[in-house]
Amino acid sequence: MPSCGDIIRVKVSFYYHYGIYVDDDTVIQFGYPDNTGVKPEEISVLVTDVFTFSCGNLCETGVCEKQEKKKRLSPEKTVARAKSRLGETGYNILENNCEHFVYDCAFGKEHPFFQKSK
């Protein structure tokens, strides 16, 4: 069972969809699990319940590795960052997607996910 501020994900077809868990009635996510047919400029950060987020499938809770725990923001800050982005658009499948969103909320730009390889 996830806790407030946790990163959660659900398998959708061949990929995962990510969100920030607040409670069973509140998951903050960048777009819906399946955005097929939706124009990128119409995808935004929004709130749904956990059932809508998961599409009835099993949700997984992210577990931080030791090094990640050191850089992880508190649950309160994670949720505050996610809430501050509600309504934000600018979705890009490669550079600004649901996974980028949750890592930015939980770690800021300090997470290795954002580090460009040389």
N, C-alpha and C positions, 0 to 999 in steps of 0.2 A: 504494500500500500504506500503510495507516494505521500510525501509531506509537503507542506507549503513551501514554495520556492524551488522545488525539484524540477529538473529537466525530465520530461517524459517523452516517449515516442511510441508510434504505432506503425506496424508494417502495412504499407499500402502497395499492393502489386509487387514491384521489384525494388521499391525504395522505402525509406522511413519518413514519416511526418513528425515534426517536433513541436513541443509547446512547453510553457511554464505552468506547472500545476499550482493552483491556489487552494482550491477545495473541489469537492465533487461537482459543484455548480459553476465553477470558474476555472477555465483553462484559457490562458492567453497564448494566441498562436498567430503566425503570419500566414494568412490564407487558410483554406480548408484542406483536409487531407487529400482530396482530389480536386484539383483546379482545372481539369480538362475542359477546354472550350472557353475558359475565362481569360480575358485579355490581361496581360501582366499589370497594366496600369489600374485595373479594377481590383486587384488583390491587395488587401490591407491587413494590418494587425487588428485582431478582433478577439472578442470573448465568446466562448461557448461553454457548454457543460462537458463533463468528461465522456459521456455517452456519445455526444455529437463528435467530439474530438476523435474518439476511438473507432467510430463507425461500428460499434458493437464488438470490436476485436480486442485482444489482449494488449494492454499498455505495459510498456517496460519503463522502469525508473533508472535514470542514469546514475552510475556509481563512479565517483571521482577516484583517480589514482592518487597516490601520495603527493606527488608534485602538484597536481591540480588542486588538491585541497588547500594548499598554501595560498593559491591565487583566487580561490572561489569567494565570491561576495556572499554576504550573509543572506539568508532567505528573505529578510525584509527588504534589503537593497535590491535583490534580484526581482522581487515582485514589483517594487517601486519603479525600477527601470522598465519592466515590461508594461506596466500601466501607463507610464509616461509616453510610450510609443503607440498607444491605441489610436487607430485611425491612420497611422503612417502607411504610405504606399511606397512604390519604388522597387517592387519585387523584380528580381532577376534570378532565373534558375541557377546560374553559375556563381553570381557574386553577391546576391542579397536575397537569400531564401529563408525558409523556416529554421534550418539548422544554424545559419549565421545569426539569426535573430536570438535564439535561445542562448548561444554561446556568448553573444555580446551582453545579454541581460545577466548571465551568471558569472562572467569573468571580465567583462569589459574587453578591450582589445589586447589584453595581456595573454589570452589563450593562444597556444601554438597554432590553433586552427587558422588564425589570422596572419601568421608569419609567412611571408613570401619566401619561397625557396629560391636559392641563388643559382 
